[in-house]
């Protein structure tokens, strides 16, 4: 789950995350999603999200996957939220 505090930081990427999920992400397992999100959106997350929560790129990717799945209406299981 992405906390209310973190949501505005991920919101700037909402359209791109949802588009990625609908075209590619829904066919990947969570580990593949974390890796692909880190590669595709990593630089952006390092500027827009990570510094505000003292997180590294992979930790931000976990939050992005949660946020993306919530936008897509997909249930998220067994991962720590941001």
C-alpha positions as CSV (number, residue, x, y, z in Angstrom):
1,X,0.0,0.0,0.0
2,X,1.2,3.5,-0.8
3,X,0.7,5.8,2.1
4,X,-1.3,9.0,1.8
5,X,1.9,10.9,2.3
6,X,3.6,9.2,-0.6
7,X,0.7,9.4,-3.1
8,X,1.3,12.9,-4.3
9,X,4.9,12.1,-5.2
10,X,3.9,9.1,-7.3
11,X,0.9,10.9,-8.8
12,X,3.1,12.8,-11.3
13,X,3.9,9.4,-12.9
14,X,0.3,8.0,-12.7
15,X,-0.5,8.1,-16.4
16,X,2.8,6.7,-17.4
17,X,2.7,3.9,-14.8
18,X,-0.8,2.9,-15.8
19,X,0.0,2.9,-19.5
20,X,3.1,0.7,-18.7
21,X,1.0,-1.7,-16.7
22,X,-1.7,-2.0,-19.3
23,X,0.7,-2.6,-22.2
24,X,3.4,-4.7,-20.5
25,X,3.2,-4.9,-16.7
26,X,0.1,-7.0,-16.3
27,X,2.0,-9.9,-18.0
28,X,4.9,-9.8,-15.5
29,X,5.3,-11.2,-12.0
30,X,6.0,-8.8,-9.1
31,X,9.8,-9.3,-9.2
32,X,9.9,-8.6,-13.0
33,X,7.7,-5.6,-12.4
34,X,10.1,-4.2,-9.7
35,X,13.0,-4.6,-12.0
36,X,11.3,-3.1,-15.1
37,X,9.9,-0.2,-13.1
38,X,13.3,0.6,-11.6
39,X,14.8,0.6,-15.1
40,X,12.1,2.5,-16.9
41,X,11.2,5.1,-14.2
42,X,14.3,4.9,-12.0
43,X,15.8,8.3,-12.9
44,X,12.4,10.0,-12.5
45,X,11.8,8.3,-9.1
46,X,15.3,9.4,-7.9
47,X,14.2,13.0,-8.5
48,X,10.5,12.9,-7.8
49,X,10.1,10.4,-5.0
50,X,13.1,8.9,-3.4
51,X,14.7,12.0,-1.8
52,X,11.6,12.8,0.1
53,X,11.5,9.4,1.9
54,X,15.2,8.6,2.1
55,X,14.7,5.5,-0.2
56,X,16.9,3.9,-2.8
57,X,15.7,3.3,-6.4
58,X,14.5,-0.3,-5.7
59,X,12.5,0.7,-2.6
60,X,10.9,3.5,-4.7
61,X,10.1,0.9,-7.4
62,X,8.2,-1.2,-4.8
63,X,6.1,1.8,-4.0
64,X,5.6,2.5,-7.7
65,X,4.4,-1.1,-8.3
66,X,1.9,-0.8,-5.5
67,X,0.7,2.6,-6.8
68,X,0.4,1.3,-10.4
69,X,-1.5,-1.8,-9.3
70,X,-3.9,0.3,-7.2
71,X,-4.5,2.5,-10.2
72,X,-5.2,-0.5,-12.3
73,X,-7.6,-2.0,-9.7
74,X,-5.3,-5.0,-9.1
75,X,-4.9,-6.4,-5.5
76,X,-1.4,-6.1,-4.1
77,X,0.0,-8.9,-1.9
78,X,2.9,-9.4,0.5
79,X,5.0,-6.3,0.0
80,X,5.9,-3.5,2.2
81,X,4.4,-0.2,1.2
82,X,6.0,3.3,1.0
